[in-house]
Amino acid sequence: MSEVPKKKVGVLGCTGSVGQRFILLLAAHPYFVLHAIGASSRSAGKPYAQAVRWKQSQQLPDSARSLEVKPCTPEHFADCDVVFSGLDADVAGEIETAFLAADLVVFSNSKNHRREPVTPLMVPLVNTDHFSIVAHQKKLKGLGKGFMVTNANCSTTGLVVPLKALQDKFGPLDAVTVTTLQAISGGGYPGVPSMDILDNVVPFIGGEEEKIEWETGKILGGVSAAGDAFEMQKITRVSAQCNRVAVMDGHTACVSVKFGAGVKVPSVDEVKQCLREYRCEAQELRCPSAPGKAIVVMEEEDRPQPRLDRENEGGYAVVVGRVREDSVLDVKFVTLSHNTVIGAAGSSILNAEVGVVKGFI
């Protein structure tokens, strides 16, 4: 496509784990220029370099160091074309609602608005066609240029990408079981206390299993022909168990699937081929952050591993390995996704890139 004029963007929750990832991914972005950043009152008024406890493995970008942290109120972001929110769910709901009411474009990482009936729950490698409800959302809420899109939960994201590939090729699945091994960065900073996670696995993450089981249906569903409602995919039953493990970044999931009634169960090779060939709209639109491969299939018997594979395609791909027959269901495999890139900040950015190319922004 022709050169895209730069869009001014803001980041809410800029000092947190997801906010820091936004700052990194937006540095030198071809579509977006970081224009405003916001955080809590204890950080507001300070240069970003003084306000943040930088915990990323790459250095804080020079372009962000001197930006003044603003309060998270719409008037400080009024000239932003897009506002990315990495706010904690405890405060995100009210703040993001205020930004939307101010006719701003909001891409949210929080759980607060995911179940709203006219708000897309979008994974950029799966269902960017859900942008089609935005016109109805604007009309219903009396908005001009503003609208809201939410990302999925970080653990849901790594699951639904291979499920979408299988659904497109073989029809809706009958059942899915998933056991996650989730990185500590998914809990934000300072996160899980060291005495709870070292030498340990914590077999509970509050609300996580319910998010996976419900969000999958909205993401794998569609938008009505009239463009005014979501049609949940209710055929596939999902059962999730979630665990926190002593890994910094990268959510691993052990997945088993059962294909729909009347479907000839594909071979392991056919499943691998399906996953390798899967492409999404963001790739077809040549969005700058879109991965070359949405799903990277590995043949090694002991992969994927978080430390070795989470940066595949810059963290924007889902890595799948150990594809094999399942003696209870039909097929099982292991997935790995970078929880703060495709599972959080990167998901919002790639969603917004699609929005730019399709003319919504």
Protein Blocks (a to p, Z undefined) as FASTA:
>chain_A
ZZddddddddehklmmklmmmmmmmgopakbccfbdcddfklgopafklmpccfbfbdcd
fklmmpccddddfklmmmpfbdcdfbdfklmmmmmmmmmmnopacddfbfklmmpckbcc
ddfklmmmlmmmmmmmmmmnopakbccdddddfklmmmmmmmmmmmmmnopafbdcdddd
ddfklnopebjafklmgopacfbdehklmmmmmmmmmmmmccdfkopaccddfkbccddd
ddddddfbhcdddddddddehiacddfklmmmmmmmpccfklmnopaklcfblbacdfbf
kbccfklmmmgghhpaccdehiacdfklmbccdddddfklmmmmmmmmmmmmmmmmnopZ
Z
